[in-house]
């Protein structure tokens, strides 16, 4: 009898010990998870503050460059230094600043137009269509994509032309949605437009941007060699990629000091000869920029935070007007 009682007591003790071990393991596991989450939150918060600090540094550099050269923006300035890396406590910050006017502003295609025949492309549409042609897109397909993009960006639900696409087309898809009929906030929205395939998007992405304005302005001082198709497109088929590349490579190290210096280049004079849109081509050409984008990667411990910040120049002072987290390629 006594032995049986001792056996039962031993089983009870072992059961209690097992329960205590399970409770201890659960507490330890939850503690580790909470510690891991807290550590990540602390690192993410630190990364955000590093990003804000980077924006302050970029603002200071841009303001200094504008102070030194208020009438000209060029690739010889401090802001244009590529692939900058700054070590910080617990990690590093890397990235670069790009001129947000050395690209085609997609939002210009949604600007209200007057004096055009139905289905007639505005000047910005002609430039975008030519950019697609420069990227080896078939001319008919280029016109179709351009018309669809105009429909996506304009404020009405009326087809721009028979080649365009409004709500009815997008609602017929397997996963239906509506046309934005508004300005884009990010280049990635381009993938929603009829005719923009993944392959075409990858070719277009380095050459296009979205700004909170409808103006079409290219800074001919900051267009790089890889963006030669962009400069060629501005001349509406009268300049080939290799000629545009040659023009970029002949550009002075500190850029053209006067827009008339650019207009006086032989390649430009040849491309505008006989052009009916010459005044619009010249109006879209500039040597000073008002928008810049900082593309940053902040690393703190195991955390990586990608930040794209858009800066606007106003009265020769620069400030952040848009900030996006993640999604940077």
N, C-alpha and C positions, 0 to 999 in steps of 0.2 A: 504493500500500500504506500509506504513511505517512498519507495523507489519510483512508483508511478507518479506521485506528486512532484518529486524532483524532476522527472522527465517533462511533465507538463510545464513546470516553472521555467525549465531551460528553453522549451519551445517558445514560451511567451517572451522571454528575454531576447531570443534570436529574432522573433517577429518584430519586437519593438526596435531592435538594432537595425533590422532591414528597413523599416519605415523611416527611422532617423537618417539612415544613409541616403534613401531616396529623397527625403526632404532637403538634406544638405546638398545633394547633387543638383536638385532643382534650383535651390537658392543660389548656388555657385554659378549655374548656367545663366540664370536670369541676371545675376550681377555682372557677369562677363558681357552679356548682350547690352545691358544698360551702359556699361563702361565703354563698349565699342561705339554705341550710338552717341554717347556724350562726346567721345573723342572726335567722331566724325563731324558733329555739330560745331564743336569748337574750331576744328580745322577749316570747315566750310565758312564759318563766320570770319576766321582769319583771312581766308582766301578772298572773300568779298572786300574786306578792308584793304587788302593789298591791291585789289583791282581799282578801288576808289583812289588809292594813292597813285597808281599808275596813270589814271586819268588826269590827276592833278599835275603829274610830271609832263604828260603829253600837252596839256593846256599851256604849261609854262614854255615848253619848247616852241609850240606853234605861235604863241604870242611874241616870243623873241624873234622868230623868223619873219613874222609880219612887221614887227618894228624895224628890223634890219632892211627888209625889202617889201614895202607895202604895196607896190604896184606889180610885182612879179612873183609868181610861185613856180619853183623849178626843183628838179631832182638833186641839185647840189646843196640843198638846205638840210639842216639837222634832222627835221622830221622824217626825211626820206631814207635815213640810215636803215638798211635791211637787217632783219633777223637779230634784233637786240635781245640780250639776255642779262637779267639783273638778279644776282643771288640775294635772298632774304632769309631771315631766321626760319629754319625748318623747311626751306624749299627754294623756289626760284620763280621769276616772272619772265616770260619770253613773248615775243611778238613783233609787230611792225605797224607803222602808220602808212596808209595809202591815201592818195588823192581821190576823193569820191566824185570828182568831176573828170577823171580820166577813164570814163566808162559811159555807156549809153543809159540814161535815166529812163527806165521803162514808163514811169508815170507821165512822161511827156505825150505819150500816145493817147492819153485820155483827155487831153485838153480840148475844150470846145472849139469848133472850127466854123468859119463862115466864108462864104464866097467860093465854096467848092461844089462841084457836081456830085450827085449821089454816087457813092462808091469810089470817089477819087481820093487817093491817099494824100494826106497832108505831108508837109516837108519831113516831119519826124518819122512818119510812116515810110516814106521813100528811103530815108537813111537806114531805118531798121530792116526793111526788106533787102536793101543792098548789103547790109551786114550779114544777113542770112546767106545771100548769094556768095559773098566772100568766103563763107564757111562751107561752101560746096553744097548748099541746099538748092534743089531744083527751083527754078524761078516761080513756077505755078504754086508749089508748096510754100515757098517763101511768102507769096502774096496771101495765101490762105492763112498762114500762121499770123501774119501781120494784121489781117482783118479780124481774126478771132481775138487777138490781143487788144485791139482797139475796142471791140465789143465788151471785153472783160473789164476794161478800165473806164469806159465812158459812163455817164450818169443815167443813161436810159436803157430800156429793154428792147430797142429797135435795132434790127440787124444793120450793121454798117454797109454790108454788101451781101450778095448771095453766097460769098465764101466765108462769111463770119459765123459766129456762134453765140447765141444768147441762152436764156433759161431753158427753152424747149429742147435744145440739143443736150445740155448737161443733165436734164431730168430724164433723158432717155437712156442714160448709162446704167450699168448694172448696179452701181452704187451712186444714186443720183445726188446732185447738189445744184446750187444756183450760181450764176455768174456774180462776181463781186460788185460790178457797177460802181466801183470806187477805186481810189488809189491803193497801190500795194504798200505794205509795210516791210516786206522782206522778199528778197530775190527768189526764195524757195517757193513762193506762191505761183511763180511762173509754171511750175510743174502741173498746175491744175488746168491750164489753158489748152484748148483743143489744138492738137498738132505738135505739142511739145513732148517729144519722146525723151526717155532717159539719156540717150546718146546725144540728142540735140541740146538738152539742158546742160550736159557736161561741157559741151563746146561753147555754149553761150555764157555760162556763169562767170568766167573770168573777164568778160567784156561788158557786162551789164550791171546795173545797180538800181536801187530805188531811193529817191530823195523826196522830201516832203514839199516839193515844188513841181510845177509843170514845165519849167524852162528846159530847153535843150542847149547845154553849154559843154564844150569840150575844152579842157586845158591842153593845148598842143605842146606845152612845155613838159608835161608829166606823163604823157602817153609813152609807154615802154615798147621795146622791140617786139615783145610777144603780143602786143595789142595793135600791131600794124593793120589788121583787118578793120579795126575801128576807125582809124584815120582814113583808110581807103574808102570806107563806106560813106564818109561825110561828103565825098565828091561825086556821089551818085553814079558810080560806074565809070567815071573818067580817070580813075587812078587805080592801078593794080597794086596788089600786096607788096611786091618787091620794090615798087617805086615808093610806096608809103614807108617801107622799112628804110630805104635809102634816105628819105627825107628826115626820118627820126634820127638816123645816125649822123646826118650832117648838122643837126641842131647843136648850137653852142653849148658848152659844158654847163653854163649857168642859164641856159634857156634864152629864148628870144626876148630882148628887153622891150620891144615894141611890137604890137601885133602886125604893123606894116612890114616889119622885117620878115615875118612868116609869110605874109601875102606876097612878098617880093621874091620868094624862092622860086626857081625855075619850075620845079615839079608842081607847085601850086598854080602858078600862072598858066601852065599848060593845061591843068585839070579844070580850071574855071573858064577857059576860053570858050565862048559861045554858050555857056551855061545860062539857062533861064532863071535858075535859083541862086545865082552867085551872091546876091545880097543876103539871102538866108544862110548860105554856107559861111560867109564872113561873120554874120551875127552869131552863129553857133560856135565860132572859134574864139578862144580867149587865152590869156597868158597869166591869169590870176584865178585862184580858187577860193570858194566860200565854204566848201564842205570837205571834211576829212574823216576817215574811219580808222580807228585803232582796233586791231585784231590781236587779242591777248590770250595767253594761256598761263594761268596761275596754278602752280603746283605746291601743295603743302602736305607733307607726309605722303599718304596714299591718295589724297584728294586732288583731282584735276578740275579746274573751273575755267571754262572758255567764255570770254566776254568780248562782244563787239560793241564799241561805243562810237556813235556818230557825233562829230563836233561841227558846230556852225560858227562861221566868222561873221560878226555883226559889228559895224563901226570899229573895225580893226581890233576887236576883242573876241576871244574864242570861248565857247561854252559847250557843255554836253547837252544835246537835245534828244538823244535816244540811246537806250542801253538794252542789249539783248544778251541773254545767257544761253550758252550751249548751242549746238547745231553748226558750229564752225567746222568747215572741212579743212 
